[in-house]
Amino acid sequence: VLGTITTIGISPANPSVVWIGTDDGRVWRGVWGGASFTWTNVTAAPLPPRWVTRVVPHPTDPLAAWVTFSGLKWRDSESHVFATTNSGASWTDISSNLPAVPINAMTVDPAHPQILFVGTDLGAYFSNNAGGTWQYLSPELPLVTVYDLAIHPTARYLAIGSYGRSMYTLDLDVAL
């Protein structure tokens, strides 16, 4: 049965705004009204009907977010990364030059929201221009499946969780 929640993102800019992604490719935006949430299905073209791997709210703009998908279950190896700046009313594909592999994880630098990171089945990539172009994160990181990414807010390092090859850290102030 499809429709299971696969990811939840709470807006750092407004904790009353919550984003949810599901395994059937749907994205929902909820706004807390004091007694309950009002949920809006913000799934719209060009979002693919694929497994939502992450919904990442913008660190300072409660109307903006990013969403990533994996088409592995559907034998779709394309990378899928999308951005919205209007609460999900429209989405822009920012996958640009990413390799054709599933996207498993994503995070954004809270100090520099134009710097994005994605974890894929072939390592981790970053964009310093809001998804305009992507580069491999580091030559020290092997081409491993990356399932989790997190930025430590005060120590300013990126923690990278891989499948079967341990954890890696990258000092953001030095690397970027």
C-alpha positions as CSV (number, residue, x, y, z in Angstrom):
1,V,0.0,0.0,0.0
2,L,1.4,3.4,-1.0
3,G,0.9,6.6,0.9
4,T,3.3,6.0,3.8
5,I,5.1,9.1,5.1
6,T,8.8,8.8,4.2
7,T,10.1,12.3,5.3
8,I,9.1,15.2,7.5
9,G,10.6,18.7,7.4
10,I,9.7,21.4,10.0
11,S,10.4,24.9,8.8
12,P,13.2,26.6,10.8
13,A,11.8,29.9,9.7
14,N,8.3,29.1,11.0
15,P,7.8,26.0,13.1
16,S,4.1,26.1,12.4
17,V,4.9,25.0,8.8
18,V,5.6,21.3,8.2
19,W,6.4,19.6,4.9
20,I,5.7,15.9,4.4
21,G,6.7,13.5,1.6
22,T,5.3,10.0,0.9
23,D,6.3,6.9,-0.9
24,D,3.7,7.5,-3.7
25,G,5.3,10.8,-4.7
26,R,3.1,13.2,-2.9
27,V,4.2,16.3,-1.1
28,W,2.1,18.0,1.6
29,R,2.4,21.3,3.3
30,G,0.8,21.7,6.7
31,V,0.2,24.9,8.7
32,W,-0.6,24.8,12.4
33,G,-3.7,26.8,13.1
34,G,-3.6,26.7,16.9
35,A,-5.9,23.6,17.3
36,S,-4.9,21.5,14.2
37,F,-3.0,21.5,11.0
38,T,-4.5,22.5,7.7
39,W,-2.9,20.3,5.1
40,T,-2.5,21.1,1.4
41,N,-1.4,18.6,-1.2
42,V,1.3,20.6,-3.2
43,T,2.1,17.8,-5.6
44,A,2.1,19.3,-9.0
45,A,3.9,18.9,-12.3
46,P,6.8,18.5,-12.9
47,L,7.1,16.5,-9.7
48,P,7.5,12.8,-10.6
49,P,5.3,10.0,-9.1
50,R,8.3,8.6,-7.2
51,W,9.4,7.9,-3.7
52,V,10.0,11.2,-1.8
53,T,13.3,10.8,-0.1
54,R,13.6,14.3,1.5
55,V,11.6,17.5,1.9
56,V,13.9,20.2,3.2
57,P,12.4,23.5,4.3
58,H,14.4,26.7,3.6
59,P,16.2,27.9,6.7
60,T,14.8,31.5,6.5
61,D,11.9,31.5,4.1
62,P,8.8,29.6,5.3
63,L,7.4,29.6,1.7
64,A,10.4,27.8,0.2
65,A,11.5,24.2,0.2
66,W,13.3,21.5,-1.7
67,V,12.2,18.0,-2.4
68,T,14.1,14.9,-3.7
69,F,13.0,11.6,-5.2
70,S,14.2,8.1,-5.8
71,G,12.9,6.2,-8.7
72,L,14.7,3.0,-7.8
73,K,11.5,1.1,-7.2
74,W,10.3,2.1,-10.7
75,R,13.6,1.4,-12.4
76,D,14.0,5.1,-13.0
77,S,17.6,6.0,-12.4
78,E,17.2,9.8,-13.1
79,S,18.1,12.3,-10.4
80,H,15.1,14.3,-9.2
81,V,15.6,17.5,-7.2
82,F,13.0,20.3,-7.2
83,A,12.6,23.7,-5.5
84,T,9.7,25.9,-4.6
85,T,9.5,29.5,-3.4
86,N,5.7,29.8,-3.2
87,S,4.6,27.2,-0.7
88,G,4.5,24.4,-3.4
89,A,2.2,26.2,-5.9
90,S,5.0,25.6,-8.5
91,W,8.2,23.6,-8.6
92,T,11.4,24.1,-10.5
93,D,13.7,21.1,-11.5
94,I,17.2,21.9,-10.2
95,S,18.7,18.5,-11.0
96,S,20.8,20.0,-13.9
97,N,24.1,18.2,-14.2
98,L,23.7,15.6,-11.4
99,P,24.4,12.0,-12.5
100,A,21.5,9.8,-13.4
101,V,21.2,8.0,-10.0
102,P,18.6,8.1,-7.2
103,I,18.8,11.0,-4.7
104,N,18.7,9.6,-1.2
105,A,19.3,12.7,1.0
106,M,19.6,16.4,1.0
107,T,20.5,19.3,3.3
108,V,21.1,23.0,2.9
109,D,23.7,25.2,4.6
110,P,21.7,27.3,7.1
111,A,24.3,30.1,6.9
112,H,24.3,30.1,3.1
113,P,21.0,28.8,1.8
114,Q,22.2,28.9,-1.8
115,I,24.6,26.0,-0.9
116,L,22.8,22.7,-1.3
117,F,24.0,19.1,-0.7
118,V,22.6,15.9,-2.0
119,G,23.5,12.3,-1.2
120,T,23.1,9.8,-4.1
121,D,23.8,6.2,-5.0
122,L,27.1,7.5,-6.3
123,G,28.4,9.7,-3.5
124,A,27.6,13.3,-2.4
125,Y,27.3,16.5,-4.5
126,F,27.0,20.2,-3.7
127,S,25.8,23.3,-5.5
128,N,26.9,26.8,-4.5
129,N,24.3,28.4,-6.8
130,A,21.0,27.0,-5.6
131,G,21.1,24.0,-7.9
132,G,22.2,25.7,-11.0
133,T,25.1,23.3,-11.3
134,W,26.4,20.5,-9.1
135,Q,29.9,19.3,-8.3
136,Y,31.2,16.1,-6.6
137,L,31.7,17.0,-2.9
138,S,35.2,15.9,-2.2
139,P,37.9,13.6,-3.7
140,E,38.4,12.1,-0.3
141,L,34.8,10.7,-0.3
142,P,34.6,7.4,-2.2
143,L,31.8,6.7,-4.7
144,V,29.5,5.2,-2.1
145,T,25.8,5.3,-1.5
146,V,25.0,8.2,0.7
147,Y,21.8,7.9,2.8
148,D,22.1,10.8,5.2
149,L,23.5,14.4,5.4
150,A,23.4,16.8,8.3
151,I,25.0,20.1,9.1
152,H,26.1,20.8,12.6
153,P,24.8,24.3,13.2
154,T,27.6,25.7,15.4
155,A,30.6,23.6,14.6
156,R,29.9,24.1,10.8
157,Y,30.7,20.6,9.5
158,L,28.7,18.3,7.2
159,A,28.2,14.8,8.5
160,I,27.8,12.2,5.7
161,G,26.3,8.8,6.4
162,S,27.1,6.2,3.8
163,Y,25.9,2.6,3.3
164,G,28.5,0.2,4.5
165,R,31.5,2.7,4.5
166,S,31.0,4.5,7.8
167,M,30.5,8.2,8.5
168,Y,32.5,11.1,7.0
169,T,32.7,14.7,8.1
170,L,33.6,17.8,6.1
171,D,34.5,21.2,7.6
172,L,32.3,23.6,5.6
173,D,34.3,26.7,6.3
174,V,37.5,25.0,4.9
175,A,36.0,23.0,2.1
176,L,33.7,25.6,0.6
